[in-house]
Amino acid sequence: MVAAVALAAVVALAVWREPVFAFGGRAVGYLREVRAELRKVSWPPLEDLRKSTLVIIAFVLAIGLVIGLMDFVFSKLLIDVLGRAFG
């Protein structure tokens, strides 16, 4: 039984060795290309990044408040109107 498992492992390694190594080579090539492209990126200065982040945070909070307020108002309206109509 052990010999059969060992033989199966050797056969599997022989059959799948090339695709596995080919995938590894493609992955390494891809990561090298990614690194080369990231070197071409012009990154914004830290101050611009902070300002943009604060604008995004303020916008998300404002939209969250608007959606929360709308949800509250519509739920109160529906509960009161439908509650009186069907209650």
Secondary structure, DSSP 8 states (H G I E B T S, - for coil): -HHHHHHHHHHHHHHHHHHHHHHHHHHHHHHHHHHHHHHH-----HHHHHHHHHHHHHHHHHHHHHHHHHHHHHHHHHHHHHHHHH-
